[in-house]
Amino acid sequence: PLVGGSAGGDGSRKSDLVIKAVFKRRYPKKLAQQGLGRLPRAEVERQFFGLLGHLDTLLGGRQWLAGGALSIADLAVVAQLSEFVRTSDLAPRVLALPSVKAWMQRCDEAAPAY
């Protein structure tokens, strides 16, 4: 693994520390440049759930994001959204969107290893 424990001894331990230092220094700056680092959490959540509301509406009239079958579009979005649901305290709000929840279940059934 890039970050965390590894079986390589002191050399890999040092590289883990370097990688952590780079991530700690670099990514807050990148987020600030993109604008997200400047927004309060409540505003980020408002925007995120606004977009999810549009996704829920879109999926209310179709089974898949693009076309009549599971596609790379579905896999790209559901992989990110599934990780968010798995790790976020906001998961219940995501799963409260009925069309999004049903679509995530369809994706899981069609491609359980995504």
C-alpha positions, -999 to 999 in steps of 0.1 A, spaced: 0 0 0 11 36 -6 0 48 28 -1 28 59 16 -3 71 38 -23 48 61 -52 52 93 -36 38 111 -25 70 125 10 77 128 20 40 91 16 34 83 32 67 102 63 56 85 64 22 51 61 40 61 92 61 72 111 30 40 102 11 18 113 41 37 146 43 32 153 6 -5 145 8 -9 166 39 8 196 23 -5 193 -13 -41 183 -12 -55 211 10 -39 235 -14 -55 217 -44 -89 218 -28 -86 255 -21 -76 261 -57 -107 242 -68 -129 262 -45 -141 234 -22 -116 242 5 -131 277 7 -167 266 11 -182 258 45 -192 222 49 -229 231 49 -225 247 14 -207 217 0 -234 195 13 -261 218 -1 -245 216 -36 -238 179 -34 -274 170 -24 -287 194 -50 -269 175 -77 -280 142 -62 -316 155 -64 -311 160 -101 -296 125 -104 -327 111 -85 -350 129 -109 -331 116 -140 -331 80 -127 -368 83 -119 -375 79 -156 -349 53 -166 -330 23 -154 -295 34 -163 -276 67 -168 -268 62 -205 -288 39 -227 -307 8 -220 -281 -12 -202 -254 -8 -175 -226 12 -190 -193 28 -180 -213 59 -170 -231 39 -144 -199 23 -131 -180 55 -129 -207 73 -108 -218 44 -87 -183 35 -77 -177 70 -63 -212 72 -47 -209 38 -31 -176 48 -15 -193 79 -2 -222 59 12 -198 34 28 -176 60 45 -198 91 52 -221 101 80 -244 115 53 -251 80 38 -287 79 51 -295 111 32 -282 96 0 -301 64 5 -333 84 12 -334 93 -25 -355 64 -38 -344 64 -75 -307 67 -66 -310 39 -40 -328 16 -65 -302 24 -92 -273 17 -68 -289 -17 -61 -294 -24 -98 -257 -16 -104 -246 -39 -75 -267 -67 -90 -255 -62 -125 -218 -58 -116 -212 -68 -80 -174 -64 -83 -174 -28 -93 
